[in-house]
């Protein structure tokens, strides 16, 4: 069974001028466009591919790796908007849709937002939601461990700096990262112990 929005290992059925067709089982053959085909691939070979929907809502494969798959959290940049919502850059040719109903504030082009990647149970389309709290069921310790990597990625995406620190108001931390000050401080401490950051009066910096 194909896992939409996730990685699947599929067999090559045949080659065509515009790519390969992979065995999608009950879902039929799934196209892997030419630009993603590894050199030397032939019928019978197995490939690990990420499965999502193309512009026509058909299953399509890619060997690229998105910034997050279904069930994961990530900081994604808003690429463009329309009357239905925002479209976020997630590392694939087709941007990830976040409808207005799943936004906490209206997303703006060029800004990054912490979102959860999911499959819409009504339409079966992949989408993002900024209302991440309903999916954060981890314990405080598990959430702190996960947030450490989120904070590290935030620093990498923001010129190595975060203007929030141990002395910052809890409300500002909650507003930006959607975690408690306790979890934020634990993540900062972990990154500091790993010698990945320095702590200054005006925030934290990547080493």
N, C-alpha and C positions, 0 to 999 in steps of 0.2 A: 504494500500500500504506500502510495506517494505521500511524503510529509511536505505539505506546502509551507514555504517560508523556512525551510530547513535543508540540511544536506542529505543527499540520497546517493547511494552507489547503484548505478544503472549500467546495463549492457548496451553496447553499440549495436543497432540493428542494421543500419545501412548508411552509406554516404550519399550526399546529394551536392549539387553545385553550391548551395548556400549553407552547407553545414553537415551535421550528422543527425540522424534520428535515433533516439534512445528508447529502450523498452520500458514503458511506463505501466506495464501490467494492465489492470482493468481501466486505467486512464488512457490507454492507447499509446501511440508513439509521441515522444516529446522532442521538440527541436532543440539542438545545441547549435546556435549560429556559428558561422565560419570563424569569426573573430575570436571565439573562445576555444576552438578545437586545438588540443595539444598536437604538436608535430608528430607524425607517424601513427596516429590513432587509426585503427581499422575495425571493421565489423568483428564482434566477438569480444573486443576489449571491454573492460569495466572502467568507468570513470566516476569519481566523486564530484557531484555537481550540486549547486544550489538551485532549488526550484521556486519560481515565483510566477506571476501572471504578466503577460505582455500588455501592450496598449489595447488589444482586442479581448482581454480577459482570458487568453489561452495559456495553458501551462507552457513554460519555456525554461530552459536550463542555461546555467552559466557556470564557468569555472572561477569567476570572480568571487571574492568574499565580502559580503556586506558588513557594515559596522556592527550590526546586531541581527539575530534571527528571531523568529517567533518565540516569545517567552523570555526575552532578554531586555535589559534596560540600556540606554545609550544617550549621549549628548549628540543631538543632530542639528545641523544648520538648516534654517529655512531657505529654500532656493527660490520659491515663487509662491504666489497666492492667487486664488480666484474667488468667485462668489460662493464656493462650497467649502473652502478651507485652505489649508497650507500644504505645501509639498516639500518634503525634507530630503536632504542629500544623505544617502545611506550607503554609498559605495557602488551602486548599480546604475545601469543606464536609465531605468525608470525610477523616478523619485517616489518616496513613500508618502502616502496621503495621510493627513491628520485633519479630519472634519472639524468644523467649528464646535460641535457638541462635545468634542474630546479635548478642547483647549481650555486652559485656565484663564489665559489672557489671549487676546488676538495676536497670533504669531506674526513677526515682522521679518522681512527679507534680510538675511545677513546675520541674524541673531541665532544663538543656539539654545535648544530646549531639551530638558531631561524627559525622555519618553519611554514608553513600554511598547514593544512591537507585538502585535496580536493579529489573529484572524477574525474578521467580523463574522459572527455566527449566522447572521441573516444573509449576507451577500457572499460569504466565503472569500472576500477580498482581503488582502493584507493591508494593514493600516497601523497608525501610531496613535497613542493616547498620552496626553500630558497628565491625566488624572491617574497617576501611578500608585497612589496609596492603596487602592483596592487590590493591587497585585503584590504588595510588599507584605508578605505573611511570614517573613523570616523572624527569628529571634533577634534581640538587640545585638548580640555578639555577631551573628551571621550577617546582619545588615551592616554592621561596622566594617567587617572584613570586605564585603562587597563594595561599600562606599569608598574604601581606601583606593580601589582601582578606578572608581568613578572620578574621585578627586584628582588622581594622577593624570587621567586622561583630560580632565578639565584644564589642568595646568599646561599640558602639552598643546592644547588647542587655543590657549589664551596667552601666548608669548611667555610661557613659563611663570606666570604670576597670578596670584589670587589675592585681592585686597581685603579678604576676611582672615581673621586669625583667632587665637584663643580668647582675646579680650573683646571680640566683636559681639554685638547684641544677638541673643538667640533668635530674635525675630528676623534679622537680616539673613542669618544662616538658614533658617527654615524657609524663608521666601525664595532664596536662590537654589538651595539644594534639596529641599523637602526632607531634611533629616534634623534630628535634635542636635543641640549644641554638644551634648555628651558624645554622640556618634561622630560628629565633626572633629572634636578634639582627639578622640581615639584614633581616627584616621590620620590626622596631622602628626600625632605622636609616632604612629607606625611608620609613616614615610620618613620622619626625622631619624628614627632608629635605623632605618635602611639607608640612611645618608643620601636620600634622593632629593631632599629639600633643605632650605635654610629658613629660619623663622626670624623675621624682622619686625620692626615696630609697625610698618605699614602693610603687613601681610606675609604671605609665604611665597617662596621662590624655588623653582627647580634648580638643582645644582648644575 
